[in-house]
């Protein structure tokens, strides 16, 4: 699967709160890093992190723009928070040779 399709399926899975489709996008030894530097290593830890996000009824992210490379994609994201403000983040997906997410890093706009 190409990088753009992986990102599209990622957001579709998040929107549907479909943990199985979401986790299937990751390599078994993938890493996921949050803006605060906290890292989740391995698909089991990543699954648990996503389940926690789903349980917290976190806002659904809206992709705004994508920059696609051969084995990577960067996505600018906006999410409307319950207080009416918008949080802006960027996800950087790095894929392995099988087209699965090897590393996903999330950065948040400050201020």
C-alpha positions in Angstrom: 0.0 0.0 0.0 1.3 3.5 -0.8 1.9 6.2 1.8 -1.1 8.3 0.8 -3.5 5.3 1.1 -2.1 4.4 4.5 -2.8 7.9 5.8 -6.3 7.9 4.3 -7.1 4.5 5.9 -5.6 5.7 9.2 -8.1 8.6 9.3 -11.0 6.5 8.1 -10.2 4.0 10.9 -9.9 6.7 13.5 -13.3 8.2 12.4 -15.0 4.8 12.5 -13.3 4.0 15.8 -12.3 0.7 14.1 -9.4 -0.6 16.2 -8.8 -3.7 14.0 -8.5 -1.7 10.8 -6.3 0.8 12.5 -3.9 -1.7 14.1 -3.6 -3.6 10.8 -1.8 -0.5 9.4 1.1 -0.9 11.8 4.1 -3.1 11.6 4.4 -5.5 14.6 7.5 -3.5 15.9 6.2 0.0 15.1 6.6 3.0 17.3 4.2 5.8 18.0 5.5 9.1 19.6 3.2 11.7 21.1 4.0 15.4 21.0 5.2 15.2 24.7 7.8 12.6 23.7 6.0 9.6 25.2 6.6 6.6 23.0 4.6 3.4 22.5 6.6 0.5 21.1 5.1 -2.5 19.5 1.6 -3.0 18.0 0.2 -4.2 21.4 1.2 -1.0 23.2 -0.1 1.1 20.2 -3.4 -0.8 20.3 -3.9 0.0 24.0 -3.0 3.7 23.4 -5.6 4.0 20.6 -8.2 2.2 22.7 -7.6 4.7 25.5 -8.1 7.6 23.0 -11.3 6.0 21.7 -12.6 5.5 25.3 -11.9 9.2 26.1 -14.1 10.2 23.2 -11.3 12.3 21.8 -12.2 14.6 18.9 -12.0 13.3 15.4 -9.0 14.7 13.5 -9.5 16.4 10.2 -6.7 16.0 7.7 -6.0 19.4 6.0 -3.0 18.8 3.8 -0.7 15.9 2.9 2.9 15.8 1.7 3.6 12.4 0.2 6.9 10.7 -0.4 7.8 7.2 -1.6 7.7 5.6 1.9 6.5 8.5 4.1 3.7 11.0 4.4 3.2 14.1 6.5 -0.3 15.2 7.3 -1.4 18.5 8.8 -4.4 18.0 11.1 -7.0 20.1 12.8 -9.3 18.8 15.6 -12.1 20.8 17.2 -12.0 20.5 21.0 -15.0 20.5 23.3 -14.3 24.1 24.4 -14.6 25.3 20.8 -10.9 25.8 20.1 -9.0 24.0 17.4 -5.9 21.9 18.1 -3.4 21.8 15.2 -1.0 18.8 14.8 1.0 17.1 12.2 1.5 13.3 11.8 4.6 12.0 10.2 4.3 8.4 8.9 7.3 6.3 7.9 6.5 3.0 6.2 8.4 -0.2 6.1 9.1 -2.3 3.0 5.6 -3.9 3.4 3.8 -0.6 3.3 2.9 -0.7 7.0 3.5 2.1 9.5 7.0 1.6 11.1 7.1 4.9 12.9 4.5 7.5 13.5 5.4 10.8 15.2 2.9 13.5 16.2 3.9 17.1 16.6 1.6 19.8 18.0 1.6 23.5 17.1 2.2 25.6 20.2 0.6 28.9 21.1 
